Structures are given as C-alpha cells and as structure tokens.
C-alpha cells in the first residue's frame, strides 16, 4: 500500500471517528432531548397527512437512523415533517396509504438522482424572499390545520389547548429544569395525566389510528406497477422531493452557521433520498430535515452523527414500549404543540420589516405565501416565487445599464457603455446610439460593460452594422475576457450575408 493511500484511509477513519464519537456523552444526551420532543410532532404530522400515527413514527425512526450514517451534515435531525405532510394530504385522501408509500419511494429516487447529478446547486436560485415566503406559508398552513381540528370542539378542548400553550411558553422560565426538558414534552405529559385523572371525554391520539406496538418490517407498497400509478404519484413525488430538499438545505445552512462547519449538500441530498426509500419500505412516509429539532439538537450540545442516531432509535423504542400511554395523549396537547410550531416557524421579522423592504421583495414574498396557502402546494408557490424574483432581478439590473457619449475628435465619437447587457437591456443599449450623426469614426468602449447572452451580442452587431451602413468606421475596445468569448462565439462576421441578415432583422 502506498503512503498516500495509507494517509487517505487514516484521515477518513479519523473524520469518521470524530463525526461519531467526538463527544459521545453530549451527543447521546442531546439525542435523548430531541427524541422526547419528536414524539408529539411525529404523531401530529401523521395526523396532518391523514395517516395513522405509526406511519410518522416509523418514518421518523428510519429517516433519522439512516441519515445518521449517510447524511452530509452531522447533528442534523431528519424525520417526518409538517412541510411534507401538507403536500401528502390530497394523495392520501384520494388514493390511500399504499399510494403514499409508493410516492415516498419515488420521492427518494428523485432526491438521490438530484444528488448524483448535483442538481442541488439549483437551489441557489431560490432567493431570500422566496424562502421567507415558503416559511411563512408553512406556518400559516400549520395554523389552519389546527384551527380545523378545533372547529366544533367542546369547551374542554379549548381550555386544554390554552393550558397547553401556557405550559409550553411559561415552563422554560422555571429555574434549572426549564431549560433542560423540552416544554412541549411537559405539556403533553401534564395534559395527559390531567385528562386521564379527570376522565375527560375528549379526543386522544388513539382515536386517530394505530400506534406501533412492534418494530417495523420490510414491506413494499401494494400498488399496481404501471404507468397509471406513475401518473398519479409523480406530481406529488416531485413536489415532495423539491420541498424536502429545500427545507433540508435551509436547515443545513443554518447548522453550518451555528457550528462554523461545512456540510456536503449533494451527499445530504443523496442521503435524504436513500432514507426516504428505506422509510417507505418500512411503512413510513417521506420526510426531510427539521429546522426546529436540528437547532434544539445543536443548542443542547449535539455535534455528531450519534445524536441523530440516538434521537431516531430512542423515539421508536419509547413509543413501542409505552404505546398504551401514548394512545391516551389528548389531541388538545398536540394542537397546542403544533400551534407552537406554527408561531415558531413564522418569520415575524419579515412582517415587522415589510414597510422597509423593497416593493419587489414584498411582492415575491406575499405572492409565494398566497399561492402556497391557496393551492396547499409548496412546490408551486416556490416555483412562482423564483420566477417572479428572477423577473424583478432582470428588470432591476437592466436599469443600471447606461451609455455615455463624448466627441473625442473632429470626426470621432466615443460611446462608453456601463453595466450589464443582456436580453432585457439589449433594446435600451441599441437606443443609446445616434446613427444619424455624420461622423467618420465611432469608438464603442466596453471597459465597464459585460455582455451576457446572444441578445446582447446581436444588439452590438446591429449597432456596428448600422454605423457602417452610414459610412462610419467602428472600433470596439475594452472587452473583458468573458464578454469577448461570448461575442467571438455568437457575433457576426463582417461579410455581406451577415450584414444583410442583421440589417433585415432590425
């Protein structure tokens, strides 16, 4: 074995050891905290999606355990999430659980392929205003689903929900233990004990479906393997893949900033895909990274993959061996937890600063929110938001392009171009030249300009040829390398055929 290969293997082993056992005690403790907090959320997200609680439990267990081994971001918590659940609702309602499991497998395949072909880089086109709109729409949808749960409920449910919110927001102020134990867990425990002790006749988790009483087993979805099935599940799978990756990459970026480390986004994408395939094969729904739980994990000291593994494994063990207790959790407690998630997800700063933000930013954000809330499809909202943001950006950049004109000789004029010349500013560029002026020589100075596309090159060709038609000699100076490359590739040669073609086009 060569020295280089030995060094590579040793560095790989060292990185693996550090990621798993760099601080085992702290990772296990933080993983335990996250596991406790995951129980009510996994159940609540299952109910939002319209499936049995065990579907969310199995998903959260499997995704967390798998991603701990193959994910690209140590200490990030991935499980069943509300963002994914909201996309699934219609599919579950119209076609049932088996189609959801098939859809989750296809979601995993799409995410894996996106990671293989490095399509994750396309997420960079999603602007801050679109992400803010996505997050705010998510919060609003969470709130709406909980309001639907409360519709027509008894006064006991409203009272229990209010009490739950009080516990969630006030318990962190309790000295010592307030910061050690997640307040949503305390809310669930206290309200469950109170409900059972008082014998309240209110809805419980057990009323919503089966809880797991054993470890999951491998079982492929029972759906026809044909084009009709593919037609049904593909739109949902594509939306789930996109939404899942968007939330996962947002979470990875947040953790990168919190821990001052780097994550492998493409590896995370591939890992999410494999985790979703595994989850669906064990009876769980597709999931992604959880912003809230990941932040909790890091802020309680979790830094390694062991924290993620502990959270997933402990979640399943606790639910399986205490399912009788979990079944008695009142729905009011979960509604309180989800309302907390809704309030915590909302970017209140964006609402507060809406008057100070540019109009285009506000339009993109509000449009994204409106479309997501109206369609309940996060992918459509993000797509429209990205499209609007791109149009606004192109329009804004085009305004920064201007041309200065100066007489530099008796029969010579110099045009100095500043800014970006592309499809949206090409017409403006052409309009800045005076073709009727009687002059022998024209100098076009592009030192402070950049040409981006064929439209820009075509506009420059048209300007040169029109001046030459009027009898002026044209010289282009100051081209940077990138612009010169584009012009050399797409520009017209000075032959009669090309001249006639351009002049006829304009």
Secondary structure as GFF3:
##gff-version 3
##sequence-region A 1 506
A	DSSP	alpha_helix	3	21	.	.	.	ID=ss1
A	DSSP	alpha_helix	24	49	.	.	.	ID=ss2
A	DSSP	alpha_helix	53	70	.	.	.	ID=ss3
A	DSSP	beta_strand	78	79	.	.	.	ID=ss4
A	DSSP	alpha_helix	82	95	.	.	.	ID=ss5
A	DSSP	alpha_helix	97	116	.	.	.	ID=ss6
A	DSSP	three_ten_helix	119	125	.	.	.	ID=ss7
A	DSSP	alpha_helix	128	150	.	.	.	ID=ss8
A	DSSP	alpha_helix	155	170	.	.	.	ID=ss9
A	DSSP	three_ten_helix	171	173	.	.	.	ID=ss10
A	DSSP	alpha_helix	177	180	.	.	.	ID=ss11
A	DSSP	alpha_helix	183	198	.	.	.	ID=ss12
A	DSSP	three_ten_helix	205	208	.	.	.	ID=ss13
A	DSSP	alpha_helix	227	259	.	.	.	ID=ss14
A	DSSP	alpha_helix	265	281	.	.	.	ID=ss15
A	DSSP	beta_strand	288	289	.	.	.	ID=ss16
A	DSSP	alpha_helix	291	299	.	.	.	ID=ss17
A	DSSP	alpha_helix	305	321	.	.	.	ID=ss18
A	DSSP	alpha_helix	323	326	.	.	.	ID=ss19
A	DSSP	alpha_helix	331	345	.	.	.	ID=ss20
A	DSSP	alpha_helix	348	352	.	.	.	ID=ss21
A	DSSP	alpha_helix	359	375	.	.	.	ID=ss22
A	DSSP	alpha_helix	378	399	.	.	.	ID=ss23
A	DSSP	beta_strand	402	409	.	.	.	ID=ss24
A	DSSP	beta_strand	412	421	.	.	.	ID=ss25
A	DSSP	alpha_helix	426	431	.	.	.	ID=ss26
A	DSSP	beta_strand	441	451	.	.	.	ID=ss27
A	DSSP	alpha_helix	454	469	.	.	.	ID=ss28
A	DSSP	beta_strand	473	477	.	.	.	ID=ss29
A	DSSP	alpha_helix	481	490	.	.	.	ID=ss30
A	DSSP	alpha_helix	496	505	.	.	.	ID=ss31
###
